[in-house]
Amino acid sequence: MMPSDPEDHDQRAAIAAEYVIGSLPADQRADFEHALARDFALQQDVYFWQDKLLPMTRMLAPVEPAPHVWARIERSLARHTEAPKQNWWQGLTFWRFGAMAASLVAMVLALKLIVPGITPAPEAVRYVAVLQSPDKKDAGWIVEASAGGKLRLTPLGTTTVAPQKVLQFWTKAQSASGPTSLGLVPPDRVTEIDVARLPTLEREQLFELTLEPEGGSTIGRPTGPILYVGRTVAMNIR
């Protein structure tokens, strides 16, 4: 169900990102498109993720998709071609991007990645967080994780880190008394972490990146400024 409350921005933004890369399940996509036709704020979220994610496709090596993926894309294109009138998000350009996202392994943001050798478990719950700057003017990273698998931290660009400074990754469940460090991360590439290293994985779990002295915090909690922060939303995987 598409959140109707505009204040629930993190979840709406995460769903918009999934819609843009083509990984939103069919029933959720129908609800999303119904809301998209009359929700200006949601349209702005889609524009935002198109601007963020489209340039990233040039950074990935092409991967030939499985035949059934192409067949599904062709069926979808045929259905929309037969329609008397198309909205902008149903046009050929948009679906070409959807095909590109599938052929480039459904990439980031973000979010249901189909990486060679790694297949998400069916009927699982995936947790996604969009990490934003504290003023919420910039979305810089996407966190994706599912129980028993990997947590994937994906940059949407390159975070500038001053000399003798590092990025440190943290998490904190709502009931936890303090944050847990997940280690230092590079500012310009994907980081994968075993979910088993997390103290827990649940809805509304906080993830953040802080700027720390070289070597990271030595006191078990952040000492530097928060650069990006967000909380997880839960999404069902079919």
FENPEDA-V146753 format. One record per run of one state. SS is the DSSP state (helix for helix, strand for strand, loop for the rest). FROM is the first residue (numbers start at 1). TO is the last residue. If there is no record, write none. Layout:
# FENPEDA-V146753
SS_FROM_TO / SS_FROM_TO
This chain:
# FENPEDA-V146753
loop_1_8 / helix_9_21 / loop_22_25 / helix_26_36 / loop_37_39 / helix_40_59 / loop_60_66 / helix_67_82 / loop_83_87 / helix_88_90 / loop_91_91 / helix_92_103 / loop_104_114 / strand_115_115 / loop_116_117 / strand_118_118 / loop_119_124 / strand_125_132 / loop_133_138 / strand_139_146 / loop_147_149 / strand_150_155 / loop_156_164 / strand_165_172 / loop_173_179 / strand_180_185 / loop_186_190 / strand_191_194 / helix_195_197 / loop_198_205 / strand_206_213 / loop_214_225 / strand_226_231 / loop_232_232 / strand_233_236 / loop_237_238
